[in-house]
């Protein structure tokens, strides 16, 4: 099992930017698809972005497309989420996740991911 440790997040005004990072320990996740999800109060965990093990396939939810950017560095065992032009509706706890299964492309479903970060709060004020 890989341990995922998140950093970044915090409070920002609408229109601002934040960067989330997720680092793996215990083993490499170079061969794993990775993703970011978020969960707002009293809502289900929702897909944000995903990236294939080699970085060639990237998916975004419609709500963050053109504003967020996912990237990974397999040499450093990290995955980042750059969030620009943040909106109040982006307020949530954000989670990174790793899929240990061999799939052709990363999944948008939370159930496909086995290893999760501890979560980090992102709050966007209007």
DABELTA-V163137 format. One line per field, one symbol per residue. ss: DSSP state (2 for helix, 1 for strand, 0 for the rest). phi: phi as a letter, one per 20 degrees, with the letter a starting at -180 (. if undefined). burial: 1 if it has 9 or more other ideal C-beta (glycine too) atoms within 8 Angstrom, else 0. A space follows every 10 residues. Layout:
ss=???
phi=???
burial=???
This chain:
ss=0011111101 1110000111 1111100000 0011111110 0000011111 1000000111 0000000111 1110000111 1110000222 0111111110 0000000002 2200110001 111110
phi=.eeddebnnp dbegnecbcd cbdecoafdf ddfcbccbce gmcffcfdab bfgemedccc fffdgmddbd bbcffemccc ceddlfcgfe faedcebcde eecfcfeeef fedddcfenb eccdee
burial=0101111110 0101001111 1111000010 0111111111 0000011111 1110100111 1001000101 1111001111 1110010001 0111111110 0010011000 0011111011 110100
